Amino acid sequence: MRRSRVLEKLRAGETASCFKVNLSDPKISEIVAMSGFDCVWLDQEHIGQDWSELNAGIWAAKAHDKDVMVRIPRGSYSDYIRPLEMDAAGILVPHIMSLEDARKVVNMVRFHPVGRRPLDGGNADGAYATLDFNEYLEQANQQRFVVLQIEDPEPLDDLEAIAALEGYDMLFFGPGDFSQGIGAPGQWDHPKLIETRRKVAEMANKYGKYAATVGSPDNLDELVEMGYKFINMGADVIGLSSYCRNLVKRFETGAENKTGEKKKRTDSPYK
C-alpha cells in the first residue's frame, strides 16, 4: 500500500500542508500536487463531484506522490469507506457532534482490531486483491488517516473525551460553521471562536492526535505556535477569482489611463 506522505511528515514532527480543490477537473488536483503541497483536499460534503471525478482527482495527486483527503458526506457507511477504497490517503468527517458520534465513525472506518470497517480488498487501496489479507488490514489502519471535524459548539462538552478516543489521527477545527453555531457568523475574532481554536489544538496534542485547521499566510505562524500540524492554506476558487479580479482591475485602470491620454492628444492645439 502506498504510504501516506502526510502521516510520514506528521510522525516525523513536521507540519503538513494542504490545499482545497472545489473544481472537479483532475488537472487542478495535478497542478496542486505538482506545486508541492503535501495533500489535496477534495470535497463531497458541499461539492457535487461524482465518484468518477473523485477517482480521477485521487489518481492525479498520486501520480506526483501526494496525498488526497476527501471530506465525506454524512451518509451511509459506503460514503465513508469508498474514498479510502479508491486510495485516498485520508477522510475528513464533518460535524462530529458527540463522543458517541466519534466512536461510531471510528468503528465504521477502521479494520480489526480497532473497528469493523466493511472489507473488500479488491480495490485500489488493496492493490486489487494482490495484498496479503492481514497485511492489507494492518496497512490500511496504519497508512490511512481519519480526521474528525469539530465545527459546532455541541461537542465541546465531550471534546477532551473525543481527543482521548483511540482509532483516529486528527482533530480538525472548522471556524466557518463554528462561527454560525455560536451566533456570530464570520466574526473570526470572536472570543469563543479564538478560545475553541486554541482548545482543539491543546486537546489534540495532549492525547497524541494531530491538530488540523484552515489557515492563510497571514495567520500561519500563529496556528503553528498554537500546535496545529496540518494546515489547509487556500483553495482553487479563491485563488482563481482573486487572480481574475486583479487582472480586470489592472486592465480597467490601464484602459482608462490610455483613454484619458487619447482625449488629451485629441484636444491638443497641435493636432
LUMMARKOL-859782 format. One record per residue (C-alpha): residue in one letter; x, y, z. Coordinates in steps of 0.001 Angstrom, whole numbers, plus 500000, padded with zeros to 6 digits. Example, Ala and Ser with C-alpha at 12.3 -4.5 7.8 and 13.67 -1.06 7.14 Angstrom:
! LUMMARKOL-859782
A512300495500507800
S513670498940507140
This chain:
! LUMMARKOL-859782
M500000500000500000
R501285503485499143
R502481505192502329
S500845508433503353
R503041511476502807
V501031513420505401
L501395510785508106
E505082510422507318
K505652514144507897
L503451514355510982
R505089511329512603
A508464512949511970
G507340516050513892
E506892518194510781
T503924520292509659
A501898519147506627
S500373521494504050
C497054521096502273
F495106522875499514
K491351522627498904
V490079521875495407
N486469522767494591
L486676522383490810
S486154518857489522
D488740518793486725
P491594516480487826
K494089518829486201
I493542521164489155
S494490518408491587
E497562517641489489
I498661521293489458
V498287521468493247
A500271518254493680
M502986519443491278
S503227522731493190
G504470520914496271
F501537520705498661
D501549517553500759
C497820516994500441
V494948517826498097
W491575518276499809
L488668517047497687
D485130517544498941
Q481893515609498715
E480070517368501541
H479477520595499626
I480549519773496068
G478663517512493666
Q481620515503492407
D480609512067491216
W482708509003492007
S484479509066488623
E485571512681489099
L486738511919492614
N488665508887491413
A490396510965488721
G491431513590491280
I492952510924493508
W494894509443490597
A496168512893489563
A497622513574493017
K499014510050493429
A500872510441490133
H503042513004491941
D503173511024495207
K500885513408497068
D498019512545499402
V494338513204498891
M491968513861501774
V488267513555500962
R485666515277503098
I482798512830503017
P479061513453503253
R477417512154506410
G475564509286504753
S475815505522504717
Y478953503571505584
S479694503344501850
D480119507120501721
Y482754506817504439
I484831503968503046
R484583504318499271
P487129507189499041
L489530505035501067
E488974502123498681
M489779504490495798
D493093505007497639
A492522508422499125
A495080508780501894
G492518510095504359
I488953511122505033
L487614514181506835
V484342513554508678
P482359516785509173
H480203517829512125
I481257515401514831
M478614516163517449
S479489513965520433
L481754511270521811
E479270508616520718
D479238510048517200
A483045509875517086
R483004506269518310
K480588505248515544
V482812506858512907
V485935505058514119
N484061501753514140
M482993502262510504
V486353503318509069
R488945501178510860
F489578497477510427
H490001494933513220
P491151495229515966
V490137498903516073
G486778498787514316
R484510496922511937
R485076498655508614
P483380496674505811
L486044494718503973
D486676494182500278
G490370494394499372
G489799494249495637
N490085497965495044
A492961500405494557
D493869500610498247
G494236496833498428
A496263496743495202
Y493316494981493566
A493438491920495851
T497196491426495468
L497994492423499068
D498002489734501717
F494690489829503605
N496056490639507053
E498748492902505654
Y496030494907503918
L494115495390507170
E497233496404509077
Q498495498830506428
A495073500414505980
N494920501128509710
Q498480502488509757
Q498842504330506437
R495413505956506057
F494359508870508227
V490966509677509711
V490156513284510589
L487269514315512849
Q485984517837512275
I484949519947515261
E482873522787513832
D479919523111516223
P479555524130519879
E477646520938520744
P480657518572521011
L482700520906523223
D481498519256526436
D482894515973525058
L485987517494523472
E488539516020525840
A486922512568525665
I486836512779521870
A490508513749521813
A491330510767524023
L489412508300521828
E491629505784520048
G491408504955516365
Y491697508250514502
D494513510668513736
M493479514333513624
L491089516819515184
F490179519489512635
F488783522830513798
G486353524387511301
P485870528098512075
G483184528827509461
D480344526661510726
F481523527167514286
S481001530921513932
Q477435530200512794
G476891527791515652
I477746530385518280
G475562533010516600
A478470535090515281
P478770534194511586
G482020535413510057
Q483311537028513256
W486747535440513115
D487956537427516134
H485065536330518362
P486457535317521787
K484603531970521780
L485972531081518359
I489532532002519320
E489233530097522589
T487896526967520855
R490558527044518144
R493186527043520867
K491364524376522884
V491111521964519957
A494867522171519394
E495549521763523118
M493342518669523443
A494673517083520251
N498276517440521351
K497513516286524896
Y496152512951523658
G498548512181520840
K496389513423517955
Y497386515958515308
A495641519342515324
A494352520457511926
T492551523530510621
V492283526058507810
G494662528995507660
S496378531557505461
P499817533129505101
D498603535838507491
N497951533534510471
L500180530550509655
D502780531379512310
E500079531844514944
L498499528476514133
V501837526686514278
E502547528287517664
M499161527009518892
G500210523489517959
Y498499522959514623
K500382520456512461
F498099520065509418
I497014523339507836
N494981523979504703
M496410527106503090
G493961528030500338
A491531526944497653
D491416526912493875
V488270529053493587
I489703531708495920
G492974531872494001
L491348531921490575
S488737534545491433
S491355536759493104
Y493677536430490101
C490871537319487678
R489702540311489707
N493240541660489918
L493697541293486157
V490399543047485441
K491267545850487863
R494659546328486227
F493143546209482758
E490447548756483568
T492962551093485192
G495274550849482183
A492446551255479679
E491114554327481471
N494566555918481501
K495029555247477789
T491577556671477023
G492379559805479009
E495694560241477178
K493966559873473834
K491435562552474717
K494219564905475746
R496028564353472463
T492796564916470502
D492235568238472264
S495794569392471618
P496334572513469501
Y498984570580467593
K496527568034466168
